[in-house]
Amino acid sequence: MAPRIADGEDTELQLKSNVSNNKLGDIESGEDAKKSVPENLPILHKVLIPARTPLVHGLKDAVKEIFFPDDPFQEFKNQPRKRKYLLGLLYVFPILDWGWNYSIGDLKGDVIAGLTIASLAVPQDIGYAKLANLSPVHGLYSSFVPPLIYAALGSSRHIAIGPVAVVSTLLGTQLRRELNPITQPELYLRLALTATFFAGLVEFTIGFLRLGFVIDFLSHATIVGFMAGAGITIALQQLKGFLGITHFTTDTDFISVMRSVWRNTDEWNWQTALIGSFFLVFLFITKYIGKRYKRLFWVSALGPLASVILATAFVKVTRIDRHGVKIVQHIHKGVNPSSIHELFFHGTYLGKGARIGVVAGLVALTEAIAIGRTFAALKDYHVDGNKEMIAIGLGNMAGSCTSCYVATGSFSRSAVNYNAGCNTPLTNIVMSIVVLITLIALTPLFYYTPNAVLSSIIISAVLGLVDFKAAFLIWKVDKIDFIACLGAFLGVFFVSVEIGLLIAVGISLTKILLHVTRPHTALLGKIPETNIYRNLLQYPDAGRIPGILIVRVDSSIYFCNSNYVRERTLRWVNEEGEKISASNGISIQYAILEMSPVMTIDTTAIDSLKELSNALQKRHIQLVLANPGASVMEKFQLSSFIDYLGEEWFFLTVGEAVQVCSTLMKDSISNLQERRQL
Amino acid sequence: MAPRIADGEDTELQLKSNVSNNKLGDIESGEDAKKSVPENLPILHKVLIPARTPLVHGLKDAVKEIFFPDDPFQEFKNQPRKRKYLLGLLYVFPILDWGWNYSIGDLKGDVIAGLTIASLAVPQDIGYAKLANLSPVHGLYSSFVPPLIYAALGSSRHIAIGPVAVVSTLLGTQLRRELNPITQPELYLRLALTATFFAGLVEFTIGFLRLGFVIDFLSHATIVGFMAGAGITIALQQLKGFLGITHFTTDTDFISVMRSVWRNTDEWNWQTALIGSFFLVFLFITKYIGKRYKRLFWVSALGPLASVILATAFVKVTRIDRHGVKIVQHIHKGVNPSSIHELFFHGTYLGKGARIGVVAGLVALTEAIAIGRTFAALKDYHVDGNKEMIAIGLGNMAGSCTSCYVATGSFSRSAVNYNAGCNTPLTNIVMSIVVLITLIALTPLFYYTPNAVLSSIIISAVLGLVDFKAAFLIWKVDKIDFIACLGAFLGVFFVSVEIGLLIAVGISLTKILLHVTRPHTALLGKIPETNIYRNLLQYPDAGRIPGILIVRVDSSIYFCNSNYVRERTLRWVNEEGEKISASNGISIQYAILEMSPVMTIDTTAIDSLKELSNALQKRHIQLVLANPGASVMEKFQLSSFIDYLGEEWFFLTVGEAVQVCSTLMKDSISNLQERRQL
């Protein structure tokens, strides 16, 4: 206690014990002590310390909030054991839940939606597999097994599972860095399958351990930037197939791609370019119609399949492939072969596959969860992110054993699924069946499909990832967020998908850390004719109280920001002090810290508050705390900070603190005047 | 707007337009609209949106808060240009400032303190160099150049610069992983110097770019654990010299060290152990005296030097070194030789040196800043962390060119410096001069110094790093913090210093991220006979308001927690709804979100609030916001959220919101009753 009462503060000291008597008296014995209360003091409320929760309870609560904030087991409460088992089964296999309640009325919508997304999936799969440098059939395989698993375990009704452009590209660029897909195709495939296994494993693990919140660390703004960059990058890459260029860069950055395009103008094939352009325009028109007239959405949904059929027929008839138009050629026929023995479970490729798989798996997860949440919000049903991760993870693990590569929720197909009126995950099953039929019987039909039309389909699909509206909204609402968005975009556009992703993660984390290390503080003033104190910058009518400085700290105080809070408060005191001495006002005697926003505090922060109190005492300013919360008061008590500062300096509201301090100041001025007269 | 007003809500809809008229009328035209105001409504205050700050201003403010929160250039404001230059010079070289004002009165204290810490530094330096696997003379070198540089540039008056135990050990273990110090001593030294250069460079860079807050990311609790673990680990390592063992493990974990000690009992040398034990006891006694009687602090300060003199004399006289007692032997004589050409600026060792240096530099910085802050707080002067980092960084960079290894602020010597009554950084210069004299003339005197006494000195010094009091306080105040502390301790103790450091950083970051992803929320109730709403858990007297749920979110809402906030609020609604339906109370019609603690918000969070509002509407509950802050209102406006929710649902205080909602509910009940009667 000693250092708090420095030399030369007798007036304040006396006054302090005055209030102390008053408040303590008020609470403890009541009557005789009250005599010293200045009459104009309001009724004061004590800041309470909550009853201590036992350690086990506290830990239990913390675990619940961290891992089960959505209380997934709420239904299980107070149920007989048998019912609990049933609920558990329904929890693990949502298909039992919706399958049991399935009505024939839902069937029509599901079948139509399933057929529609299948018609979209088949051409996309063939194209996306090429983004991952795999043969087209692996794209089809990946639209067969993972959707089936998802349909059994997933909880989103609208998501459509299969290969997606961004993940395919990411996987392709990463794998190519390790192995050459043309000279070492078998090793390359094995590494891709291994990566898929680990992508599934990491997805499953995150979901099972209920760590799903890790994907929340990617901010919306950076995702918008990353997706836009990836969309444009992938579209530009398609210039290879679109123009029929043979010698094309394997880099994905804008400059390398443009160089490849312009340096190899002699390789351009005008027939290819013509086919590509024609179908690109065709696809854009169907897309426009689908967007413009909601009822005609099927026009845009069937566009890709129609393009493939038309283009294939055209090539087959004209045999234009003899003039340099590249075609898909032979696609292996038959259902997914087992690939469990192809996985690397030891050797150097194990580590590489794991590393690549983890990155691809996390990106895939981010995309799937974003889609799931979007549609769940639109239709107001609940999607358990962790369960989704388990479903997608198991889908990919099973996929890696059946020749599939990484699958996840597709933006474009899920939107079509939604518009086509899907009702349950049955659509994924319908789609799987169509893909299965394609694999068994229809692959020969794609022999004459020109690569250019696949490129057009990919371009028209991935340009949908560029969300101008979202970017504009971000620009409008928060310029710094926009810089983050732009950073991720430029990273993908000018360097690579991985660097863009790194930038996105880096910016997001930096933003969080800056947020917590540099919390906002505000000076408060009194709103006229009320007892309400608010930010002076927000409420220009609010008035300062002479001799009293009111600072609000808008964050918890703990190790990473306690120094800043101390220094910033002292700076407020200095700055205001200068203004006051310039205007000859009453110098600051009380600094009130409004603690309402301070959710919690730690030992470092308590030390900082002690230092703050000491520094203020040296300036003859008393530190006063208003409305410290439950957890804060508990820690103040445990660390004896309440005794250190003096219980009398804790108030329930800023208003009460100001009233007491003002009264004390008036008394002290009249005290001083009295003394001088003596 | 359409989805907000769902079916079946005609009563509420009508009521809403009622209030809307009222509030808007109040603000805009005034008179005629007021007729619809229920008479019992209070005066309502509008939530204001602050005037928009231009982008450049906003960025400038953000940069200032991030990089210059302590406003170091405050003095420069409104000064003539000439004075600004002078102030700039004083800012860069604090020595000019304190040197100019130096009074002869300060000199005595500084010289005594300087001599005292020199007497402590010389034996410690010789011992610590061995921790880094370097020859003793490098320890002495490092106590000569860096302290001189620091004295010119540093701003802490109490810090004593030189080699320290933890950093030496960290450097030693990391370097040994790359090179063998016994078989490749020259290469090893060169790598050590390179690491020192990069340690200095990273320290300088962080300070120069004013990124000093990065070291705030290490929480106090983990530092306590890490330091205790390092202290005990280093002490145990000293058993090698203490017992005279030759074959000793190079690992630092407890189990390896214990195994080395007990498997090599045949190598124990009883004479060595006797000397070690004797002086360890001697040192503990002097330490105890120094602690017990503050005036006799010099007893503990001179203990190490006295031990060295006594032990050396003893060996010299008895020639016990012929019986297996290991001695220091020859120490190179002369001032620091230049080592600028020894640094690796290319080749594989460049990267290795840089990596090791960055880690060592950051740990050194953490220790130095912690010391600087401690003493600055004790004596209430300001230490600019970033300037400290520049001073220490330049000290190490200069040191690496003059055969020094990483130096930083030493806990033990700084405390002695403080107790010995130092006044200015001149003590570091005095110490340097003593070390210089030692280097030039006195090194031969250490020839017969037994290693055992150096081990005893190190043990007695590093055990001071174990801060039981701090650990106990952490345990008392916050159990989860204590687990973090224990984690860092066990990591160092059972694995290695680096793993302990990694655990410390990992735990600290996890804690921050958990803090922001899982913000605290609380249900509020009304404190009787006031208009104040507080946490029901903290104030058991506070009462619930029938039909109204009040939730406070204790954090900013942004991408990493917006989903949680939405889900948690819905859970509050569900949980309370169940309780109410169990007790047959009035079902919830209004959910008030107290936004006071919400400092800022981003686009993701606004989307989440929209989703929350929709989900509540489906349950026939109106979302109401109380006291959104300046930045939040600005973003609400920019994103049109104010129009989305309706301006009438924004209130200045929870009290006003409750009053309006209660009035509306009464009206709605009487409205319903009237209708039924019709």
Interface residues (C-beta under 8 A of the other chain):
Chain A: H45 L48 I49 P50 L55 G58 L59 A62 E65 I66 P69 D70 D71 Q74 F213 D216 F217 L218 S219 H220 A221 R373 A377 D380 G385 A470 L473 I474 K476 V477 D478 K479 I480 D481 S508 I512 L513 L514 H515 V516 T517 R518 P519 H520 A522 I527 T530 I532 R534 N535 L537 Q538 Y539 P540 D554 S555 S556 Y558 F559 C560 N561 N563 Y564 E567 R568 R571 N574 S596 P597 M599 T600 D602 T603 T604 I606 D607 E611 N614 A615 K618 N627 G629 A630 S631 M633 K635 L638 S639 L652 T653
Chain B: H45 L48 I49 P50 L55 G58 L59 A62 E65 I66 P69 D70 D71 Q74 F213 D216 F217 L218 S219 H220 A221 R373 A377 D380 G385 A470 L473 I474 K476 V477 D478 K479 I480 D481 S508 I512 L513 L514 H515 V516 T517 R518 P519 H520 A522 I527 T530 I532 R534 N535 L537 Q538 Y539 P540 D554 S555 S556 Y558 F559 C560 N561 N563 Y564 E567 R568 R571 N574 S596 P597 M599 T600 D602 T603 T604 I606 D607 E611 N614 A615 K618 N627 G629 A630 S631 M633 K635 L638 S639 L652 T653
